[in-house]
Amino acid sequence: MVRNAQGKWVLSAPGCAELGVAGLFAAGKRGAELQEFFKKGYEAARPGGWDPMERIKDQELDGVLAEVVYYRQRHAAL
């Protein structure tokens, strides 16, 4: 994840087209709505990605009763 020349956060890999970070949470969007969504950044994300109480609301919306979160020690310093 890097900032591109326009200052937007994007996913970038050698030999691949840039993908706006909104592409990480574009599930359920199609056609013109999806194309417009790709132009957005983190402001398009649901707060359940970082707020535990909002995550519970997302789980209820999705019909999820339980979730397993795997923790990796090497990410603890990040």
Secondary structure, 3 states (H helix, E strand, C coil): CEECCCCCEEECCCCCCCEEHHHHHCCCCCHHHHHHHCCCCHHHCCHHHCCHHHHHHHHHHHCCCCCCCCCCHHHCCC
